[in-house]
């Protein structure tokens, strides 16, 4: 394996693994208060384009890293949208307490 491939795989591993704590934290706590759905939507689209690019140029570090990162970022986006919609539904269903 040449130096370029080693650097590519190392970069792919580090940037992909960096998403695991965020995804796990949201899955475990269901706290999405610090997550921007717009940022993750744009980011996930960008990752999909990097994945397509990697596939077109047959760069396996790019394909592998962006496949995994796409799944993780899409999961974060879906969990964020799901939990935010549940919070809104819960907030709308809450009735104000009436005082006697």
C-alpha positions as CSV (number, residue, x, y, z in Angstrom):
1,X,0.0,0.0,0.0
2,X,1.4,3.4,-0.9
3,X,1.6,6.5,1.2
4,X,-1.3,8.2,-0.5
5,X,-3.6,5.3,0.2
6,X,-2.4,5.1,3.8
7,X,-3.2,8.8,4.3
8,X,-6.5,8.4,2.6
9,X,-7.6,5.5,4.8
10,X,-6.3,7.3,7.9
11,X,-8.3,10.4,7.0
12,X,-11.4,8.4,6.2
13,X,-11.2,6.5,9.4
14,X,-10.8,9.6,11.6
15,X,-13.5,11.7,10.0
16,X,-15.9,8.8,9.9
17,X,-15.3,7.7,13.5
18,X,-15.9,11.3,14.7
19,X,-19.6,10.9,14.0
20,X,-20.1,7.8,16.2
21,X,-20.2,9.7,19.6
22,X,-22.8,12.2,18.2
23,X,-25.0,9.5,16.8
24,X,-24.7,7.3,19.9
25,X,-25.4,10.2,22.2
26,X,-28.6,11.1,20.4
27,X,-29.7,7.5,20.2
28,X,-29.0,7.1,24.0
29,X,-30.4,10.4,25.3
30,X,-32.8,11.5,22.6
31,X,-31.5,15.0,23.2
32,X,-31.4,16.8,19.8
33,X,-31.4,20.4,21.2
34,X,-27.9,21.2,20.0
35,X,-28.4,19.8,16.5
36,X,-29.2,21.9,13.5
37,X,-31.5,19.9,11.1
38,X,-30.6,22.2,8.2
39,X,-26.9,21.7,8.7
40,X,-27.3,18.0,8.8
41,X,-29.5,18.0,5.8
42,X,-27.0,19.9,3.7
43,X,-24.1,17.9,5.2
44,X,-25.8,14.6,4.4
45,X,-26.4,15.7,0.8
46,X,-22.7,16.7,0.5
47,X,-21.7,13.3,1.8
48,X,-23.9,11.6,-0.8
49,X,-22.2,13.7,-3.5
50,X,-18.7,12.7,-2.1
51,X,-19.9,9.1,-2.2
52,X,-21.0,9.4,-5.8
53,X,-17.7,11.1,-6.7
54,X,-15.7,8.4,-5.0
55,X,-17.6,5.8,-6.8
56,X,-17.1,7.5,-10.2
57,X,-13.3,7.8,-9.7
58,X,-13.1,4.3,-8.0
59,X,-11.5,5.6,-4.9
60,X,-12.2,3.0,-2.2
61,X,-11.1,5.2,0.8
62,X,-13.6,7.8,-0.4
63,X,-16.4,5.3,-1.1
64,X,-16.0,3.4,2.2
65,X,-15.7,6.5,4.4
66,X,-18.5,8.3,2.8
67,X,-20.8,5.3,2.9
68,X,-20.4,5.0,6.6
69,X,-20.5,8.7,7.2
70,X,-23.7,9.0,5.1
71,X,-25.4,6.3,7.2
72,X,-24.3,8.0,10.5
73,X,-25.2,11.6,9.3
74,X,-28.5,10.4,7.9
75,X,-29.3,8.6,11.2
76,X,-28.5,11.8,13.1
77,X,-30.7,13.8,10.8
78,X,-33.6,11.3,11.0
79,X,-33.3,11.2,14.8
80,X,-33.2,15.0,15.0
81,X,-36.3,15.4,12.9
82,X,-38.2,12.6,14.6
83,X,-37.5,13.8,18.2
84,X,-38.2,17.5,17.2
85,X,-41.6,16.5,15.8
86,X,-42.4,14.5,18.9
87,X,-41.4,17.5,21.1
88,X,-43.7,19.8,19.0
89,X,-46.6,17.3,19.2
90,X,-46.1,17.0,23.0
91,X,-45.9,20.7,23.5
92,X,-49.1,21.3,21.4
93,X,-50.9,18.6,23.3
94,X,-50.1,20.1,26.7
95,X,-52.9,21.9,28.3
96,X,-52.2,24.9,30.4
97,X,-53.0,24.4,34.1
98,X,-56.1,26.4,35.1
99,X,-56.1,28.1,38.5
100,X,-59.1,27.8,40.8
